[in-house]
Amino acid sequence: MFLLSVRIHWQPFWSTPAARGELRRLTAGDQKVDAA
């Protein structure tokens, strides 16, 4: 969750509503990588 909030601050692009779905998909992949 911490990395997610940091990533949002780093990339203003994710502030756009159109990118939220993409962000959710990317974060889901990141969680799988972190778990591994």
Steps between C-alpha positions, in 0.01 A plus 500: 500500500788734582662445161165565334461842665860590417450394140193724474707794622776424253273467198236777463372301201329258737288787629291478184176297532576318174823362646350364824400169338852463359650594835291233674619238250864605538486500880344152496800379300738676739341328798560162337865589437545626858346179638748293298 
